[in-house]
Amino acid sequence: MEEVKKDQNAASRRSFLKTGAIAASAFMIVPRHVLGGKGYLAPSDRLIVAGVGAGGKGQSDIAEFAKSGKADIGFLCDVDDRRAATSRKNFPKAKYYKDWREMYDKEHKNFDAVSVSTPDHNHAIISYHAMQLGKHVYVQKPLTHDLFEARLLTDAAKKYKVVTQMGNQGASNDGTRLLSEWYDADLIGDVHTVYCWTDRPVWPQGIAWPSPAKEIPKELDWDLWLGTAPKKDYVDKLVPFNWRGWWDYGTGALGDMGCHLIEAPFRVLGLQYVKDVQATVGSVYVDEFKKGKFPESCPPSSHITMTFPKTDKTKGDITLHWMDGGIQPERPVELEANEKFGDDGNGSLFIGTKGKMIASTYSNNPLLLPTSRTKDAKAKQKWARVPGGAGGHYAQWVEGAIAGYGKTELSSSFDKAGPLTEALLMANLAVRGYDLPGGHIKLLWDNINMKVTNFDSVNQYVKREYREGWNLKKA
């Protein structure tokens, strides 16, 4: 039904443009580029974007879409007027809403696409309802807060035939493509082990839930901010950033940086889903021999080991190690004493049967080891580069949405971003289960039925319960 409405709206728009053109031709006939001026784009060649989440990362995302030259920011939506202030100033013609549901109800005929940059717990509901309206969707990483949502959005993109992109902009960098070409050229042999690490969290984790604040800022609609999450009293310093360290809203260091750092192993090795995972996590002691238990908060650090099944690009299973909280793998012997291992806090290491290769955040600065091999490396270019690299990630989505579903390949469309997000969220099950009774085990994952088969206690986190009044309504 929505597709029919969309076609009717498009037909009405074309009819209007055609009628206007005929009327204009009665007076004079001039070339279209003269009417529109240099760089003119017909209305059908521009994307009208509604931004849900207009501050912080949402602010920069919206600015990048506009910078593409082919997108108009038609609507802005944010629960916090303070965070939205700069975007509202930069796009004064954009109509402003606080509630995305109201914006969808009133304006869905007036925009083509939605950018979602909210805390993780509201990604899925905002995106899914947009796709049901036939809107193209760009969603910040991680794609979703739980595994069920990730599978739902992946399937919905195909069902509703919309153009999608997740905001892990390093997926558009040259580095991830070069790493893939080196591997395909057999420069490091068969990869069997990968390490990815980050200095995150750079926000508080492993702490007790704070006491309620005296008052809610007048610019913030706290109930809308909570959205799908359980009802709780407002606390200071949760908004706008420290929510990442709380399970009700964020997905910890892995959710924040995993989509950036593990994207390259997914591309290079053709990874799809995790078959088992185990974790160890950092402890917090509140007194002598008294371990603090803070189940609402993500731990201060973790080391997670994931096993991926053999792919058509490997000879056997792949072991992927994730380390956060500043933990790093052993420095490769091939690196000289003064050479950097990744960047100052993040990196990835591929270990093959014939050699190794490393990269930094967003797959920047890819290097073969020893690094002297890099300048002489020869590999056929197999993958087209994205103009602008990571910065071109935004324009790629804009142009893909204008072209239409299935017309162009995107770096992190949901068919790629969905499985990547599922793997990270599956790894978080091991983190969350670590302190549950009997949780110090390897979790076995049934990917088809989406459940852990040997430790049922963690399956409660595969699909969480939304707060009353917030539902994923299926069309």
C-alpha positions in Angstrom: 0.0 0.0 0.0 2.8 2.4 0.9 4.5 1.7 -2.5 1.3 2.5 -4.3 1.0 5.8 -2.4 4.6 6.6 -3.1 4.1 6.0 -6.9 1.0 8.2 -6.8 2.9 11.0 -5.1 5.7 10.7 -7.6 3.2 10.7 -10.5 1.5 13.8 -9.1 4.9 15.5 -8.8 5.8 14.7 -12.3 2.4 15.8 -13.6 2.9 19.2 -11.8 6.4 19.7 -13.2 5.2 18.7 -16.7 2.2 21.1 -16.5 4.4 23.9 -15.3 6.9 23.3 -18.1 4.2 23.4 -20.7 2.8 26.6 -19.4 6.3 28.2 -19.4 6.9 27.1 -23.0 3.9 29.2 -24.1 6.1 32.3 -23.3 9.5 31.2 -24.3 11.7 28.1 -24.8 15.0 28.2 -23.0 17.5 25.4 -22.0 16.9 23.9 -18.5 20.4 24.8 -17.3 19.7 28.5 -18.1 16.5 28.3 -16.0 18.3 26.7 -13.1 21.7 28.3 -13.4 25.1 26.6 -13.1 25.0 23.3 -11.2 21.2 23.2 -11.3 19.6 19.9 -10.3 16.0 19.0 -11.2 13.7 18.4 -8.1 13.8 14.7 -9.0 17.6 14.7 -8.7 17.7 16.0 -5.1 17.1 14.2 -1.9 15.0 15.8 0.9 16.4 14.5 4.2 14.7 14.5 7.6 17.3 14.3 10.4 16.3 12.6 13.6 19.0 13.6 16.1 20.3 17.0 15.1 23.1 17.5 17.7 26.5 15.9 18.1 27.1 13.2 15.5 23.7 14.0 14.0 24.8 17.5 13.5 27.9 16.5 11.5 26.0 13.8 9.6 23.3 16.3 8.4 26.0 18.8 7.4 27.8 16.1 5.3 24.6 15.2 3.5 24.1 18.9 2.6 27.7 19.2 1.6 27.1 16.6 -1.1 25.3 19.2 -3.1 22.5 16.9 -3.8 20.6 16.9 -0.5 18.3 19.4 1.1 17.7 19.2 4.9 14.0 19.6 5.0 13.2 18.6 8.6 15.1 18.4 11.9 14.0 16.5 15.0 15.6 16.3 18.4 14.3 15.8 21.9 16.8 18.4 23.3 16.6 21.9 22.0 20.1 22.6 23.3 21.6 19.9 21.0 19.6 21.0 18.0 20.5 24.7 18.2 23.5 24.6 15.8 21.7 22.5 13.1 18.6 24.8 13.3 20.9 27.8 12.8 22.7 26.1 9.9 19.4 25.1 8.2 16.9 27.8 9.1 14.4 26.6 6.5 14.1 23.1 8.0 11.0 22.6 10.0 11.7 21.5 13.5 10.0 18.8 15.6 10.8 17.1 19.0 8.9 13.9 18.4 9.8 11.9 15.3 6.4 10.2 15.4 4.7 13.5 14.9 7.1 14.4 12.1 6.4 11.2 10.3 2.6 11.6 10.7 2.5 15.1 9.4 5.4 15.3 7.0 6.1 11.9 5.5 4.9 13.0 2.0 7.4 15.9 2.1 10.7 14.1 2.6 12.5 11.2 0.8 15.0 9.9 3.4 15.8 9.8 7.1 19.0 10.2 9.0 19.0 8.5 12.5 21.5 9.7 15.0 20.1 8.9 18.4 21.3 6.8 21.3 21.4 3.1 20.3 18.2 2.0 22.0 16.0 4.1 19.6 17.8 3.3 16.3 15.6 0.4 15.3 12.1 1.8 16.0 12.9 5.1 14.2 14.5 3.4 11.2 11.9 0.6 10.8 9.0 3.0 10.8 10.8 5.2 8.2 11.4 2.1 6.0 7.7 1.2 6.2 7.0 4.6 4.8 9.3 3.9 1.9 12.0 6.2 3.1 15.7 5.6 2.5 17.6 5.4 5.8 21.1 6.3 7.1 21.6 5.0 10.7 24.5 5.7 13.0 26.5 2.8 14.3 25.8 0.3 15.7 22.9 -0.4 13.6 20.7 -1.5 16.5 20.7 -2.2 20.2 19.8 -5.9 20.1 20.1 -8.8 17.8 16.5 -9.2 16.9 16.4 -5.5 15.7 19.5 -6.0 13.5 17.9 -9.0 11.7 14.6 -7.0 11.4 16.2 -4.0 9.8 18.3 -6.1 7.4 15.2 -7.9 6.2 13.1 -4.7 6.1 15.6 -3.0 3.7 14.9 -5.7 1.2 11.2 -5.9 1.8 10.6 -2.1 1.4 13.3 -1.7 -1.3 15.0 1.3 0.3 18.6 2.5 0.1 20.4 2.1 3.4 23.7 2.9 5.0 25.2 2.5 8.5 27.4 5.3 9.7 30.7 3.5 10.0 32.4 5.8 7.5 35.6 3.9 7.4 33.8 1.3 5.3 34.2 3.8 2.4 38.0 4.3 3.0 40.6 3.1 0.6 42.3 1.2 3.4 39.7 -1.5 3.8 39.8 -2.1 0.0 43.6 -2.2 -0.2 43.7 -4.7 2.7 41.2 -6.9 0.8 43.3 -6.7 -2.4 46.5 -7.6 -0.6 44.8 -10.6 0.9 43.3 -11.7 -2.4 46.7 -11.4 -3.9 48.0 -14.0 -1.3 50.5 -11.5 0.2 50.0 -12.9 3.7 48.6 -16.3 3.0 45.5 -17.7 4.8 44.3 -15.6 7.7 43.3 -17.6 10.7 43.5 -15.0 13.5 42.6 -11.3 13.8 43.0 -8.8 16.7 41.0 -5.6 17.0 41.4 -3.2 19.9 40.3 0.2 21.2 41.0 2.7 24.0 37.2 3.1 24.5 35.4 3.5 26.8 36.2 7.2 27.1 33.1 7.6 29.3 32.3 6.2 32.7 31.7 2.4 32.9 31.7 -0.1 35.7 29.9 2.2 38.0 26.7 2.4 40.1 23.5 4.0 38.7 23.6 7.6 40.0 21.0 9.3 42.2 18.1 11.1 40.5 18.8 14.8 39.6 16.8 17.6 41.2 15.3 18.7 37.9 15.1 17.9 34.2 16.5 20.6 31.9 13.6 22.5 30.4 15.0 22.1 26.8 15.0 18.3 27.1 11.9 16.0 26.7 13.2 13.2 29.0 10.3 10.8 28.2 11.0 11.0 24.5 14.7 10.5 25.1 13.9 7.3 27.0 11.8 6.1 24.1 11.9 2.3 24.1 13.9 2.1 27.3 12.5 1.4 30.8 11.0 4.4 32.6 13.5 5.9 35.0 14.1 9.2 36.8 16.3 11.7 35.1 20.0 11.7 36.1 22.7 14.2 35.4 25.5 13.5 32.8 23.7 10.7 31.0 22.6 13.0 28.2 24.1 13.7 25.7 27.0 11.2 25.7 27.6 9.0 28.8 24.5 6.8 28.0 27.0 4.6 26.0 28.1 3.0 29.2 24.6 1.8 30.3 23.0 -1.3 28.9 19.5 0.2 28.7 20.7 2.7 26.1 24.2 1.8 24.8 26.2 -1.1 23.7 29.5 -0.3 25.3 32.9 0.1 23.7 32.2 -2.8 21.3 29.1 -1.1 20.0 30.9 2.3 19.7 34.1 1.2 17.9 33.5 -2.4 16.7 31.6 -1.3 13.6 34.7 0.8 12.7 37.4 -1.7 13.5 35.8 -5.1 12.6 34.4 -3.9 9.3 37.7 -4.6 7.5 37.9 -8.2 8.7 34.4 -8.7 7.5 35.2 -7.4 4.1 38.6 -9.0 3.8 37.7 -12.5 5.0 34.0 -12.6 4.0 32.8 -13.1 7.6 29.1 -13.5 8.2 28.1 -14.7 11.7 29.7 -15.8 14.9 29.4 -19.5 15.9 30.7 -19.2 19.4 32.0 -16.5 21.7 33.7 -16.2 25.1 34.7 -13.2 27.2 36.6 -12.0 30.2 35.9 -8.6 31.7 37.6 -6.1 33.9 36.6 -6.1 37.6 35.9 -3.1 39.9 36.6 -3.4 43.6 34.8 -1.1 46.0 36.7 -2.2 49.1 39.3 -4.8 50.2 38.4 -8.0 48.5 34.9 -6.6 47.8 34.0 -6.8 44.2 31.5 -4.2 42.9 28.5 -5.6 41.0 27.0 -3.1 38.6 24.7 -5.0 36.2 23.2 -1.9 34.6 26.7 -0.6 33.5 29.0 -2.0 30.9 32.4 -3.2 32.4 35.5 -1.0 32.3 37.4 -3.4 30.0 36.9 -6.7 28.2 38.7 -9.3 26.0 36.2 -11.1 23.8 37.1 -14.1 21.6 34.8 -14.8 18.6 34.9 -17.8 16.3 33.6 -17.4 12.7 33.0 -20.3 10.4 35.2 -21.0 7.4 34.3 -18.8 4.4 35.0 -19.0 0.7 38.1 -16.8 1.4 39.6 -18.9 4.3 40.8 -22.4 4.7 39.3 -22.9 8.1 37.6 -21.1 11.0 38.7 -17.6 12.0 39.4 -16.5 15.5 38.8 -12.8 16.1 39.9 -11.2 19.4 38.3 -7.9 20.5 40.0 -5.9 23.3 38.8 -2.6 24.8 39.6 -0.4 27.8 43.1 0.1 26.6 44.1 -3.6 26.4 46.2 -4.4 23.3 47.6 -7.6 21.8 51.2 -8.5 22.0 53.3 -6.2 19.7 54.3 -8.1 16.5 58.0 -9.0 16.3 58.1 -7.6 12.7 57.5 -4.1 13.9 60.7 -2.0 14.7 61.0 -0.4 18.1 59.9 3.1 17.0 57.1 2.0 14.6 53.5 2.5 15.7 51.2 -0.4 16.3 47.9 0.9 14.9 47.2 4.5 16.1 47.3 6.0 19.6 44.4 3.9 20.8 42.9 1.7 18.1 44.0 -0.8 15.5 43.6 -4.2 13.8 46.1 -7.0 13.1 45.6 -9.8 10.5 47.8 -12.9 11.0 48.2 -15.2 8.0 50.2 -18.2 7.2 52.7 -16.2 5.1 52.7 -12.8 6.9 50.8 -10.1 8.7 49.1 -6.8 8.0 47.9 -4.0 10.3 45.7 -0.9 10.1 44.5 2.0 12.3 41.0 3.3 13.0 38.7 3.4 9.9 41.3 1.1 8.2 43.6 4.1 7.8 47.3 3.5 7.2 47.2 -0.1 6.1 50.7 -1.7 6.3 52.2 -5.1 5.5 54.7 -6.4 8.1 57.5 -5.8 8.2 56.5 -2.4 7.0 59.3 -2.3 4.4 57.2 -4.7 2.4 54.4 -2.2 1.9 56.1 0.1 -0.7 56.8 -2.8 -3.0 53.5 -4.6 -2.6 51.8 -5.5 -5.8 48.1 -6.3 -6.0 45.6 -5.8 -8.7 42.9 -3.2 -7.9 39.7 -5.1 -7.7 37.5 -2.7 -5.8 36.4 0.8 -6.9 37.3 3.5 -4.5 34.7 5.8 -3.0 35.4 9.4 -4.0 36.4 11.2 -0.8 37.0 8.0 1.2 35.4 8.1 4.6 34.1 11.6 3.9 32.4 10.3 0.8 30.4 7.8 2.8 27.6 10.4 3.1 27.4 11.4 -0.5 27.5 7.8 -1.5 24.2 7.3 0.3 22.7 10.5 -1.0 23.5 9.5 -4.6 22.4 5.9 -4.1 19.0 7.1 -2.7 18.5 9.4 -5.7 19.4 6.5 -8.1 17.0 4.1 -6.3 17.0 0.7 -4.7 19.4 -1.8 -6.3 21.0 0.7 -8.7 24.3 1.2 -6.8 26.4 -0.7 -4.3 26.9 1.1 -0.9 29.8 0.5 1.5 27.7 -0.3 4.5 24.2 -1.1 3.3 22.1 -3.1 5.8 22.9 -6.4 4.0 26.5 -5.7 5.1 25.9 -3.7 8.3 23.3 -6.1 9.7 25.5 -9.2 9.9 28.4 -7.1 11.3 26.2 -5.6 14.0 24.8 -9.0 14.9 28.3 -10.3 15.4 29.1 -7.5 17.8 25.9 -7.8 19.7 26.4 -11.6 20.0 29.8 -10.8 21.5 28.1 -8.5 24.0 26.0 -11.5 25.1 29.2 -13.0 26.5 30.1 -9.8 28.3 26.6 -9.5 29.8 26.6 -13.2 30.7 30.0 -13.2 32.3 28.7 -12.2 35.8 25.6 -14.4 35.6 25.7 -17.7 37.5 27.4 -20.2 35.3 28.4 -17.5 32.8 32.1 -18.2 32.6 31.8 -20.5 29.5 31.9 -20.4 25.8 28.5 -19.5 24.3 27.3 -21.5 21.3 25.2 -19.5 18.8 22.3 -20.9 16.7 22.2 -18.2 13.9 19.1 -19.5 12.2 17.0 -19.5 15.4 18.9 -16.5 16.9 19.6 -18.0 20.3 22.4 -19.2 22.6 22.0 -23.0 22.8 24.0 -23.7 26.0 23.2 -20.8 28.3 19.6 -19.7 28.2 20.0 -16.9 30.7 21.6 -14.5 28.2 18.8 -15.1 25.6 16.8 -12.4 27.4 19.1 -9.9 25.7 18.6 -11.1 22.2 15.3 -9.3 22.0 14.5 -6.9 24.7 11.1 -5.7 25.9 10.1 -2.2 24.8 8.5 0.1 27.3 4.7 0.2 27.0 3.5 2.5 24.2 6.6 1.9 22.1 6.2 -0.9 19.5 7.7 -2.1 16.2 4.5 -2.2 14.2 4.6 -4.5 11.2 2.8 -3.3 8.1 
